[in-house]
Amino acid sequence: MIWYTGQFYALFYMQTILKINVKTANIIVAIALLLGMPFFTVVGALSDRIGRKKLMMAGCLLGVLTYIPIYKAMEGAAGNNVVTVKSTRNKITGAIALTAMTRDASGALVPAKEAPDPNVTMLVLLVFVQVLYVCLVYGPIAAYLIEAFPAKIRYTSLSLPYHIGNGVFGGLLPLIGLSSVAATGNIYAGLYYPMIVASMTFIVGSLLLRETRGVRIWDEAAGKASAGRT
């Protein structure tokens, strides 16, 4: 959820809701990702020192606490004063289309034009912050999933929750986010779904998941090899 929000939803939000030029929005996300890439390794190394669980839970909590302020700041950086959206449904395909709305001099709602001069530097910074949250969750996650399960079931136990998390929960974010915005007219409503899931992850993870940093996965194999020789 944190990954899909910081990358895919941020791009959708800029292009569709904030009416930022498609090319410019893609460049903003690309720069933020390039700046954030080294921090996956940094956080992974840090998890070897202080633990995997703390960093992953921190990424979830930070997302819950700051997504709304971040996306409000992104709206301000776009500079075209989008206040709501109008949704229409294609009669043939059923697809939802959103029209960003702003207010004219009289206060009436009118379709927003493409952002003429977005603050690209600020937008890169705001997306970069979200990429750092992704690093907090993804930097330790491979090691965590490997260490959390015994060798006999490790492959299935690693791949099943990982792909459910990405494919089902993350994959539904664009659809649920779009539907939430369309249903409410609230340009921030699409964030409620990832915030709810991240909140659940933080609560359940903090209470029930064990820290795995001290697990040595090769010890299990060594013990079985010794037993076999005996």
Solvent accessible surface area in square Angstrom, and as a share of the most:
residue,aa,sasa,rsa
1,M,34,0.15
2,I,7,0.03
3,W,71,0.25
4,Y,38,0.14
5,T,0,0.00
6,G,1,0.01
7,Q,39,0.17
8,F,84,0.35
9,Y,4,0.02
10,A,0,0.00
11,L,40,0.20
12,F,46,0.19
13,Y,0,0.00
14,M,0,0.00
15,Q,47,0.21
16,T,41,0.24
17,I,0,0.00
18,L,0,0.00
19,K,71,0.30
20,I,3,0.02
21,N,60,0.31
22,V,94,0.54
23,K,146,0.62
24,T,36,0.21
25,A,0,0.00
26,N,65,0.33
27,I,78,0.40
28,I,0,0.00
29,V,9,0.05
30,A,48,0.37
31,I,68,0.34
32,A,0,0.00
33,L,51,0.25
34,L,121,0.60
35,L,92,0.46
36,G,0,0.00
37,M,115,0.51
38,P,77,0.48
39,F,80,0.33
40,F,65,0.27
41,T,104,0.60
42,V,84,0.48
43,V,12,0.07
44,G,17,0.17
45,A,56,0.43
46,L,69,0.34
47,S,1,0.00
48,D,80,0.41
49,R,186,0.68
50,I,75,0.38
51,G,0,0.00
52,R,15,0.06
53,K,37,0.16
54,K,133,0.56
55,L,13,0.07
56,M,12,0.05
57,M,13,0.06
58,A,37,0.29
59,G,0,0.00
60,C,7,0.04
61,L,64,0.32
62,L,66,0.33
63,G,0,0.00
64,V,31,0.18
65,L,113,0.56
66,T,37,0.21
67,Y,0,0.00
68,I,40,0.20
69,P,76,0.47
70,I,14,0.07
71,Y,0,0.00
72,K,105,0.45
73,A,43,0.33
74,M,0,0.00
75,E,27,0.12
76,G,52,0.50
77,A,11,0.09
78,A,0,0.00
79,G,57,0.55
80,N,19,0.10
81,N,85,0.44
82,V,3,0.02
83,V,62,0.36
84,T,30,0.17
85,V,12,0.07
86,K,118,0.50
87,S,45,0.29
88,T,72,0.42
89,R,154,0.56
90,N,74,0.38
91,K,205,0.87
92,I,164,0.83
93,T,102,0.59
94,G,28,0.27
95,A,58,0.45
96,I,41,0.21
97,A,56,0.44
98,L,24,0.12
99,T,54,0.32
100,A,1,0.01
101,M,19,0.09
102,T,20,0.12
103,R,127,0.46
104,D,63,0.32
105,A,119,0.92
106,S,96,0.62
107,G,34,0.33
108,A,51,0.39
109,L,79,0.39
110,V,49,0.28
111,P,86,0.54
112,A,8,0.06
113,K,173,0.73
114,E,95,0.42
115,A,6,0.05
116,P,117,0.74
117,D,123,0.64
118,P,24,0.15
119,N,75,0.39
120,V,58,0.34
121,T,111,0.64
122,M,77,0.34
123,L,0,0.00
124,V,16,0.09
125,L,91,0.45
126,L,19,0.09
127,V,0,0.00
128,F,35,0.15
129,V,43,0.25
130,Q,0,0.00
131,V,2,0.01
132,L,54,0.27
133,Y,15,0.06
134,V,7,0.04
135,C,0,0.00
136,L,30,0.15
137,V,19,0.11
138,Y,52,0.20
139,G,20,0.19
140,P,0,0.00
141,I,35,0.18
142,A,62,0.48
143,A,34,0.26
144,Y,15,0.06
145,L,20,0.10
146,I,57,0.29
147,E,18,0.08
148,A,19,0.15
149,F,57,0.24
150,P,68,0.43
151,A,51,0.40
152,K,181,0.77
153,I,87,0.44
154,R,42,0.15
155,Y,184,0.70
156,T,85,0.50
157,S,17,0.11
158,L,51,0.25
159,S,27,0.18
160,L,106,0.53
161,P,60,0.38
162,Y,67,0.26
163,H,115,0.51
164,I,74,0.37
165,G,30,0.28
166,N,25,0.13
167,G,50,0.48
168,V,76,0.44
169,F,90,0.37
170,G,0,0.00
171,G,36,0.34
172,L,71,0.35
173,L,1,0.01
174,P,68,0.42
175,L,108,0.54
176,I,54,0.28
177,G,0,0.00
178,L,40,0.20
179,S,40,0.26
180,S,31,0.20
181,V,0,0.00
182,A,20,0.16
183,A,90,0.70
184,T,88,0.51
185,G,16,0.15
186,N,55,0.28
187,I,6,0.03
188,Y,34,0.13
189,A,2,0.01
190,G,0,0.00
191,L,1,0.00
192,Y,102,0.39
193,Y,35,0.13
194,P,0,0.00
195,M,36,0.16
196,I,103,0.52
197,V,22,0.13
198,A,2,0.01
199,S,34,0.22
200,M,114,0.51
201,T,55,0.32
202,F,60,0.25
203,I,97,0.49
204,V,78,0.45
205,G,2,0.02
206,S,45,0.29
207,L,138,0.69
208,L,139,0.69
209,L,74,0.37
210,R,131,0.48
211,E,70,0.32
212,T,0,0.00
213,R,108,0.39
214,G,70,0.67
215,V,52,0.30
216,R,173,0.63
217,I,44,0.22
218,W,193,0.68
219,D,78,0.40
220,E,53,0.24
221,A,48,0.37
222,A,60,0.47
223,G,43,0.41
224,K,117,0.50
225,A,48,0.37
226,S,52,0.34
227,A,71,0.55
228,G,67,0.64
229,R,186,0.68
230,T,151,0.88
